[in-house]
């Protein structure tokens, strides 16, 4: 027996839909079996909340009088990209504050993610823009203050979010190193990882049967959509029998209205001696369309594996120290070469579960309907690397 999105939406509208989060479905399927679960449960909510560097926002400031074609823009001294229309800009989450002094290190305490959070929190943001001036855009410079209310459009557009698994990190060297996986202590002093594991959206739909381009999602406290497959989307990663990949695999690009988000689920962060990032909250409802979907949805931490990589090796391909499952990682320690090593998660399982429950309540109350994808995520995708080549070598 299979169900369609349209049938599930009718049950949501009538208040009869059975909705569980991705943690609850595990015990439910264990108790009732796959067949009954597929018949009974309509939707399972999945979620993640972690650092997602490939994030940012498009902003339209509106036209000044006289007007300006902005060619250089700073928001609270953080550069934004303006190689598009006159008063449009893209502020990247990881962009650092610009001191305008060549050779002076950028300030890692404030960046694009903070600008985005300040806008969400209704704080004034200083806008500075320069231009070369044209007949139709004569102004050459402007400095003013904006808020989220005074500008026109503001939408989050994140090219790569919600990684379908990711490798864990450690450090075999004799010195502390600082990375996008956080602070790694010397001599295998710790292991860090970043995932909501059994709650994670793409781990619960490993072959992208229901999550695709056009899927409606929870994004940053508001509603968004999967806009495209994400950058570095790698669906051909080695997978286990249950479909889950070992290490970084699929990704999604997401979009949503920044004016309807809140900083509880879209938050700036600083990784010491590395830079700025943004914690993004994403929740994706997975329709229980058939028994095969239940089989994927009942995945547990102990069924999901990743590799541990040595980040002290400053190469593209870092050596693997073996595989480990998330039940082991979430226990607080693992063993590497006979040594008991503490583990720590960069993402928040607690907040991910909160998002899954919030999305669950929206659906149960008829405030959130599901959408059919308009195009599936690619099941095959070559991932290229950047090599230093001459023109003749291409």
C-alpha positions as CSV (number, residue, x, y, z in Angstrom):
1,X,0.0,0.0,0.0
2,X,1.4,3.4,-0.9
3,X,0.2,7.0,-0.2
4,X,0.5,10.1,-2.2
5,X,1.4,13.6,-1.0
6,X,-2.1,14.8,-2.0
7,X,-3.7,12.1,0.2
8,X,-1.4,13.0,3.2
9,X,-2.2,16.7,2.8
10,X,-6.0,15.9,2.9
11,X,-5.4,14.1,6.2
12,X,-3.4,17.2,7.5
13,X,-6.2,19.5,6.5
14,X,-8.8,17.4,8.3
15,X,-6.6,17.1,11.4
16,X,-6.3,13.3,11.1
17,X,-2.6,13.0,10.0
18,X,-0.3,11.0,12.3
19,X,3.0,12.8,12.6
20,X,6.1,11.5,14.4
21,X,9.6,12.9,14.6
22,X,12.6,10.9,13.4
23,X,13.4,9.8,16.9
24,X,9.8,8.6,17.7
25,X,9.5,6.6,14.5
26,X,12.3,4.2,15.6
27,X,10.5,2.9,18.6
28,X,7.1,3.0,16.8
29,X,8.4,0.8,14.0
30,X,10.1,-1.5,16.4
31,X,6.9,-2.0,18.3
32,X,4.4,-2.2,15.4
33,X,6.4,-3.5,12.5
34,X,7.1,-1.9,9.1
35,X,3.7,-2.8,7.5
36,X,1.5,-1.3,10.3
37,X,3.8,1.7,10.6
38,X,3.5,2.5,6.9
39,X,-0.2,2.3,7.1
40,X,-0.5,4.3,10.3
41,X,2.1,7.0,10.2
42,X,1.7,9.8,7.6
43,X,4.7,12.1,8.1
44,X,8.1,11.9,9.9
45,X,9.8,15.2,10.7
46,X,13.6,15.4,10.4
47,X,15.9,18.2,11.4
48,X,19.4,19.5,11.8
49,X,21.0,22.5,13.5
50,X,24.7,23.0,12.9
51,X,27.4,25.2,11.4
52,X,26.8,25.6,7.6
53,X,29.4,27.9,6.1
54,X,28.0,27.9,2.6
55,X,25.2,30.3,3.6
56,X,24.3,33.9,2.9
57,X,21.5,36.3,1.9
58,X,20.5,38.4,-1.1
59,X,19.4,41.9,-0.2
60,X,17.8,44.7,-2.2
61,X,18.3,48.1,-0.5
62,X,16.1,50.3,-2.7
63,X,17.1,53.3,-4.7
64,X,18.5,56.5,-3.2
65,X,18.0,60.0,-4.7
66,X,20.1,60.7,-6.7
67,X,20.5,56.9,-7.4
68,X,23.7,54.9,-7.3
69,X,24.9,51.8,-9.0
70,X,26.7,50.1,-6.1
71,X,30.0,48.5,-7.2
72,X,31.4,48.1,-3.7
73,X,29.3,47.6,-0.6
74,X,30.1,47.1,3.1
75,X,27.5,46.2,5.8
76,X,28.9,47.0,9.3
77,X,32.3,47.1,7.5
78,X,31.8,43.5,6.1
79,X,32.1,43.4,2.3
80,X,29.1,42.2,0.3
81,X,29.2,41.1,-3.3
82,X,27.6,43.6,-5.7
83,X,28.4,42.2,-9.2
84,X,24.6,42.1,-10.0
85,X,22.0,44.9,-10.3
86,X,22.4,48.4,-9.0
87,X,21.2,48.0,-5.4
88,X,21.3,44.2,-5.0
89,X,24.0,42.5,-2.9
90,X,24.8,39.1,-1.5
91,X,26.3,38.9,2.0
92,X,28.1,35.6,2.6
93,X,28.1,34.2,6.1
94,X,31.8,33.6,6.3
95,X,32.9,37.1,5.0
96,X,35.1,38.9,7.6
97,X,35.0,42.5,8.7
98,X,37.2,44.6,6.4
99,X,39.6,47.1,7.9
100,X,40.6,48.6,4.6
101,X,44.3,48.2,5.5
102,X,46.3,46.0,3.2
103,X,48.2,43.4,5.2
104,X,46.3,44.0,8.4
105,X,44.5,40.7,9.5
106,X,40.8,40.8,9.4
107,X,38.8,40.7,12.6
108,X,37.5,37.2,13.1
109,X,35.0,38.3,15.8
110,X,32.4,39.7,13.3
111,X,31.4,38.7,9.8
112,X,28.6,38.2,7.4
113,X,26.7,35.8,9.6
114,X,26.6,38.5,12.3
115,X,25.2,41.0,9.8
116,X,22.5,38.6,8.9
117,X,21.7,37.9,12.6
118,X,21.7,41.7,13.3
119,X,19.2,42.2,10.5
120,X,16.9,39.4,11.8
121,X,17.2,40.9,15.3
122,X,15.9,44.3,14.0
123,X,19.2,46.1,14.7
124,X,20.4,49.0,12.5
125,X,23.2,48.0,10.1
126,X,25.6,50.6,8.6
127,X,25.5,50.5,4.7
128,X,28.5,52.0,2.8
129,X,28.6,51.9,-1.0
130,X,30.9,53.2,-3.7
131,X,30.4,53.6,-7.4
132,X,32.2,55.0,-10.5
133,X,29.1,57.0,-11.4
134,X,27.1,57.0,-14.7
135,X,24.6,59.2,-16.4
136,X,21.7,57.2,-15.0
137,X,23.4,56.5,-11.7
138,X,25.3,59.7,-10.9
139,X,25.9,59.2,-7.1
140,X,29.4,57.9,-6.4
141,X,29.1,57.3,-2.6
142,X,26.5,56.7,0.0
143,X,26.6,56.0,3.8
144,X,23.5,55.3,5.7
145,X,21.8,52.9,8.1
146,X,19.3,50.2,7.2
147,X,17.1,47.6,9.0
148,X,15.3,44.6,7.8
149,X,12.1,46.7,7.6
150,X,13.6,49.5,5.5
151,X,15.0,47.4,2.7
152,X,13.0,45.6,0.1
153,X,13.7,41.9,-0.4
154,X,15.9,39.9,1.9
155,X,16.1,36.2,1.3
156,X,18.4,33.6,2.6
157,X,20.0,31.6,-0.1
158,X,22.4,28.9,1.0
159,X,24.3,27.0,-1.8
160,X,25.2,24.0,0.4
161,X,23.4,22.9,3.6
162,X,22.3,19.8,5.4
163,X,25.2,17.6,4.5
164,X,24.2,13.9,4.2
165,X,26.8,12.7,6.8
166,X,30.3,14.2,7.3
167,X,33.6,12.9,8.5
168,X,34.8,13.2,12.1
169,X,38.0,15.0,12.9
170,X,41.0,14.4,15.1
171,X,44.7,15.6,15.3
172,X,47.7,13.3,15.5
173,X,50.3,16.1,15.7
174,X,51.9,17.4,18.8
175,X,50.3,20.9,18.6
176,X,46.8,22.2,18.9
177,X,45.2,23.1,15.5
178,X,42.1,25.2,14.7
179,X,39.8,24.2,12.0
180,X,36.2,24.4,10.7
181,X,35.8,21.2,12.8
182,X,36.7,23.3,15.8
183,X,39.7,23.1,18.2
184,X,41.6,19.8,17.8
185,X,43.9,18.9,20.7
186,X,47.3,17.3,20.0
187,X,48.1,13.6,20.1
188,X,44.5,12.5,19.5
189,X,43.3,14.7,22.3
190,X,39.7,14.8,21.1
191,X,37.4,14.0,18.2
192,X,34.8,16.4,16.8
193,X,31.9,15.7,14.5
194,X,28.9,17.6,13.2
195,X,25.5,16.0,12.5
196,X,22.1,15.3,14.0
197,X,22.6,11.7,12.9
198,X,19.3,9.8,13.2
199,X,17.4,13.0,13.0
200,X,19.2,14.3,9.9
201,X,17.0,14.8,6.9
202,X,19.1,13.2,4.1
203,X,20.1,10.3,6.3
204,X,16.4,9.5,6.7
205,X,15.8,9.7,2.9
206,X,19.2,8.3,1.7
207,X,18.2,7.9,-1.9
208,X,16.2,11.2,-2.1
209,X,12.9,9.5,-2.8
210,X,10.9,12.4,-1.2
211,X,13.4,15.3,-0.7
212,X,14.1,17.1,-4.0
213,X,14.0,20.4,-5.7
214,X,10.8,22.2,-4.6
215,X,10.4,20.4,-1.3
216,X,8.9,22.8,1.3
217,X,11.0,22.9,4.5
218,X,11.5,24.6,7.9
219,X,14.3,27.1,7.5
220,X,15.7,29.4,10.1
221,X,12.4,29.6,12.0
222,X,10.4,30.3,8.9
223,X,9.4,28.4,5.8
224,X,11.7,27.8,2.9
225,X,12.3,25.4,0.0
226,X,14.9,23.2,-1.5
227,X,16.0,25.4,-4.4
228,X,18.5,23.0,-6.1
229,X,21.0,20.3,-5.2
230,X,23.8,21.7,-3.2
231,X,27.4,22.4,-4.2
232,X,29.7,19.4,-3.8
233,X,26.6,17.1,-3.9
234,X,28.2,13.6,-4.0
235,X,25.5,10.9,-4.2
236,X,27.9,8.2,-5.3
237,X,29.7,8.0,-2.0
238,X,30.1,4.5,-0.6
239,X,26.9,3.4,1.1
240,X,25.9,0.7,3.6
241,X,23.1,-1.8,3.0
242,X,20.6,0.6,4.7
243,X,21.5,3.3,2.1
244,X,23.3,5.7,4.4
245,X,26.7,7.0,3.1
246,X,30.0,6.7,4.9
247,X,31.1,10.3,5.0
248,X,30.0,13.4,3.1
249,X,27.5,12.7,0.3
250,X,24.4,14.6,-0.7
251,X,23.7,18.3,-0.1
252,X,20.9,20.7,-0.8
253,X,20.7,24.4,-1.7
254,X,17.9,26.2,0.2
255,X,16.0,29.4,0.0
256,X,13.6,31.3,2.3
257,X,12.3,34.8,3.4
258,X,14.8,36.2,5.8
259,X,12.1,38.6,7.1
260,X,10.2,35.7,8.6
261,X,13.1,34.0,10.3
262,X,14.5,34.4,13.8
263,X,18.0,34.2,15.3
264,X,17.1,31.2,17.6
265,X,17.4,29.0,14.5
266,X,19.8,31.2,12.4
267,X,22.7,32.2,14.5
268,X,26.2,33.6,13.9
269,X,29.2,31.8,15.4
270,X,33.0,32.2,15.6
271,X,35.4,29.3,15.4
272,X,38.5,30.5,17.2
273,X,41.5,31.1,14.9
274,X,39.4,29.9,11.9
275,X,36.7,32.3,11.2
276,X,32.9,33.0,11.1
277,X,30.2,30.6,10.3
278,X,26.4,30.4,10.7
279,X,24.3,27.9,12.5
280,X,21.3,27.1,10.4
281,X,18.2,25.3,11.5
282,X,16.6,23.1,8.9
283,X,13.6,20.8,9.3
284,X,12.2,18.6,6.5
285,X,9.0,16.6,6.6
286,X,9.3,13.1,5.0
287,X,6.0,11.6,3.8
288,X,5.6,8.0,4.7
289,X,4.7,6.9,1.2
290,X,5.3,3.2,1.5
291,X,6.9,0.4,3.5
292,X,10.3,1.0,2.0
293,X,10.2,4.6,3.3
294,X,9.6,3.2,6.8
295,X,12.6,1.0,6.5
296,X,14.8,4.0,5.8
297,X,13.2,6.2,8.5
298,X,13.8,3.7,11.3
299,X,17.6,4.2,11.0
300,X,19.4,4.6,14.3
301,X,22.6,6.2,15.4
302,X,24.2,2.7,15.6
303,X,23.3,2.1,12.0
304,X,25.1,5.2,10.6
305,X,28.9,5.2,10.2
306,X,31.4,7.8,9.3
307,X,35.2,8.0,9.0
308,X,37.6,9.7,11.4
309,X,40.1,11.9,9.5
310,X,43.5,13.3,10.7
311,X,43.3,17.1,10.2
312,X,46.9,17.6,11.1
313,X,47.7,16.4,7.5
314,X,47.3,19.6,5.5
315,X,46.3,17.9,2.3
316,X,43.0,17.6,0.3
317,X,42.8,13.9,1.1
318,X,43.3,13.4,4.8
319,X,44.2,9.9,6.1
320,X,41.4,7.8,7.7
321,X,41.8,6.4,11.1
322,X,38.9,4.0,10.7
323,X,35.1,4.0,10.8
324,X,32.9,4.7,13.8
325,X,29.1,4.9,14.3
326,X,27.2,7.7,15.9
327,X,26.1,5.8,18.9
328,X,29.8,5.5,19.7
329,X,30.5,9.1,19.0
330,X,27.5,10.4,21.0
331,X,28.6,8.2,24.0
332,X,31.3,10.8,24.8
333,X,34.4,8.8,23.8
334,X,35.9,6.4,21.4
335,X,39.2,4.5,21.1
336,X,41.9,5.5,18.6
337,X,44.9,3.2,18.5
338,X,44.0,1.9,22.0
339,X,43.7,5.4,23.5
340,X,40.4,6.5,25.0
341,X,39.5,9.8,23.2
342,X,36.7,12.3,24.2
343,X,34.3,13.2,21.5
344,X,32.3,16.4,21.0
345,X,29.6,17.5,18.6
346,X,29.6,20.8,16.8
347,X,25.9,20.7,15.9
348,X,23.1,20.6,18.5
349,X,21.0,17.4,18.6
350,X,18.8,19.1,21.2
351,X,17.9,22.0,19.0
352,X,17.5,19.7,16.0
353,X,14.9,17.7,18.0
354,X,13.2,21.0,19.0
355,X,13.0,21.9,15.3
356,X,11.6,18.5,14.4
357,X,8.9,18.9,17.1
358,X,8.1,22.4,16.1
359,X,7.6,21.3,12.4
360,X,5.6,18.4,13.7
361,X,3.2,20.8,15.5
362,X,2.9,23.0,12.4
363,X,1.8,19.9,10.4
364,X,-0.6,18.5,13.1
365,X,-2.2,21.9,13.4
366,X,-2.7,22.2,9.6
367,X,-0.3,25.2,9.3
368,X,2.2,23.3,7.0
369,X,1.3,21.2,4.0
370,X,3.8,19.0,2.1
371,X,4.9,19.6,-1.5
372,X,5.8,17.2,-4.3
373,X,9.3,17.8,-5.6
374,X,9.4,19.3,-9.1
375,X,12.7,17.5,-9.8
376,X,14.7,14.8,-7.9
377,X,18.1,15.4,-6.6
378,X,20.8,13.9,-8.9
379,X,21.5,10.2,-8.1
380,X,24.7,10.5,-10.1
381,X,27.0,13.4,-9.9
382,X,30.7,13.7,-10.5
383,X,32.7,15.7,-7.9
384,X,35.7,17.5,-9.4
385,X,38.8,18.7,-7.6
386,X,40.9,21.8,-8.3
387,X,44.3,21.1,-9.8
388,X,46.9,23.6,-10.7
389,X,47.2,23.4,-14.5
390,X,48.4,25.4,-17.4
391,X,46.0,26.3,-20.1
392,X,47.7,23.8,-22.4
393,X,47.1,21.0,-19.8
394,X,43.4,21.4,-19.9
